[in-house]
């Protein structure tokens, strides 16, 4: 095993051995169960069924586990996905500096750039793991509640209205999860970039969350419509377009490029600041 | 081996270390003394590349820490005053993770380090249940992996009980004497530095006040308590020999004068010399005198 991989294993061990890392996982399961329970109440259930029937499809066929899973995903990633990604990414460098363990690491013949790269990689892995966990648990919760059926997706904000048979629906969900895990990296990247500054871990988390909430609010305001391409959350909604009848790959690719530039900038800024910092 | 040249560090306009030049030879057991805030930890931070020097250079084994950090620290182990570990992991996991940043460290080497600091029985316990002494021992163990040539120890026995201090001290002395490791030890405990170090440097307000051997620290001459029949006459005689009266019945002679000469002169002057008691100044007195003379 190369030295980098051995060091990365240590970094992941540190990350995944902490209890707070799992708060996000537990919270997601709880919220998913809550959302499914609410969606099965007569009024919301009736509204969704009407929406499907008004489009000329059979509600019994499309109001099933896959539909519930996507609804859960839409709401949970916005509601609490950012929270737990910001919590972990905001901590990853700042907490080590605050606790003094960074000084212990930096007594070793390892460059600061290597440390930052390792921590960023661990952060990205956590993001992907958490996103796939959310997807898998949403799917499981949906299937347990609604059984396997067709997939119905409706997102008026993104102009997505689509119905898929079960097989294709499953494929679309898998694809959406891949795209979602990429776009979610931006939350982690901002938390990580801030964590490299001379800042408390909690401050990095709070600033990250505030940024994404404000970005998401402004992005929806009609007054800022002309500025939409400049909002990060505009590009983060790329994943929902995996449910378009014809997937707009060019559009998704452009979103990826924008987010990649955003992530790389934050990583490089974090690295540059950390390289020059005095650690007392 | 360790060379600091005109090293200075300023934090927000406030000098923490000013023009420190020091050379610590290979195999030395060197003590860095000073009050809190004297610049000891800043010196360690500069040596480990945690802090960037405002001016000057720090090098270990011929490698500049700033420009060739990895090479300079390849054979360096360090212990801090309050070592920070990942408390939720075991001592062993902490060791493995920290050692991984040095490249490769086989398990046998880790076991040997753990055994050396006598932590074998508890090494797989989570660090959060460790006592302060155990954490210090774990800190020393991690500094020994992979085997270093240079040990930088910042208050390594701070907060330990007497038995713990003795134990850690023995390990460090053994590493220096048997294995020839160069040790730079920082402490504000004079007795500890005296017990362990051949040579010292005293830092005061970020400046080097003294560097050399302990014995040479006593720059002024030897002191004696005299019991004589006529003290005022004895005072005159002491002054004539170039000595000085430090207090009632206590004198200090120039380093080149023998106390026997004084006794002979006193007797020749008709004095009854009832007692001549050599006085050894305490370490604290010597230390404070050195700092005092620097301040003055």
HADDOCK unambig.tbl for C-alpha pairs under 7 A between the chains (distance, minus, plus):
assign (segid A and resid 3 and name CA) (segid B and resid 103 and name CA) 5.92 0.50 0.50
assign (segid A and resid 6 and name CA) (segid B and resid 100 and name CA) 6.62 0.50 0.50
assign (segid A and resid 7 and name CA) (segid B and resid 100 and name CA) 5.64 0.50 0.50
assign (segid A and resid 7 and name CA) (segid B and resid 101 and name CA) 6.39 0.50 0.50
assign (segid A and resid 10 and name CA) (segid B and resid 97 and name CA) 5.20 0.50 0.50
assign (segid A and resid 18 and name CA) (segid B and resid 88 and name CA) 6.83 0.50 0.50
assign (segid A and resid 99 and name CA) (segid B and resid 84 and name CA) 6.34 0.50 0.50
assign (segid A and resid 100 and name CA) (segid B and resid 84 and name CA) 5.28 0.50 0.50
assign (segid A and resid 101 and name CA) (segid B and resid 84 and name CA) 4.86 0.50 0.50
assign (segid A and resid 101 and name CA) (segid B and resid 85 and name CA) 5.85 0.50 0.50
assign (segid A and resid 105 and name CA) (segid B and resid 98 and name CA) 6.25 0.50 0.50
assign (segid A and resid 106 and name CA) (segid B and resid 50 and name CA) 7.00 0.50 0.50
assign (segid A and resid 107 and name CA) (segid B and resid 48 and name CA) 5.88 0.50 0.50
assign (segid A and resid 107 and name CA) (segid B and resid 78 and name CA) 6.39 0.50 0.50
assign (segid A and resid 108 and name CA) (segid B and resid 73 and name CA) 6.29 0.50 0.50
assign (segid A and resid 108 and name CA) (segid B and resid 101 and name CA) 6.01 0.50 0.50
assign (segid A and resid 108 and name CA) (segid B and resid 102 and name CA) 5.57 0.50 0.50
assign (segid A and resid 109 and name CA) (segid B and resid 69 and name CA) 6.65 0.50 0.50
assign (segid A and resid 109 and name CA) (segid B and resid 70 and name CA) 4.08 0.50 0.50
assign (segid A and resid 109 and name CA) (segid B and resid 71 and name CA) 6.84 0.50 0.50
assign (segid A and resid 109 and name CA) (segid B and resid 73 and name CA) 5.00 0.50 0.50
assign (segid A and resid 109 and name CA) (segid B and resid 74 and name CA) 5.23 0.50 0.50
assign (segid A and resid 109 and name CA) (segid B and resid 101 and name CA) 6.97 0.50 0.50
assign (segid A and resid 109 and name CA) (segid B and resid 102 and name CA) 5.65 0.50 0.50
assign (segid A and resid 110 and name CA) (segid B and resid 70 and name CA) 5.84 0.50 0.50
assign (segid A and resid 110 and name CA) (segid B and resid 101 and name CA) 5.97 0.50 0.50
assign (segid A and resid 110 and name CA) (segid B and resid 102 and name CA) 6.66 0.50 0.50
assign (segid A and resid 111 and name CA) (segid B and resid 70 and name CA) 6.78 0.50 0.50
assign (segid A and resid 278 and name CA) (segid B and resid 50 and name CA) 5.83 0.50 0.50
assign (segid A and resid 278 and name CA) (segid B and resid 51 and name CA) 4.47 0.50 0.50
assign (segid A and resid 278 and name CA) (segid B and resid 52 and name CA) 6.37 0.50 0.50
assign (segid A and resid 279 and name CA) (segid B and resid 50 and name CA) 5.14 0.50 0.50
assign (segid A and resid 279 and name CA) (segid B and resid 51 and name CA) 5.94 0.50 0.50
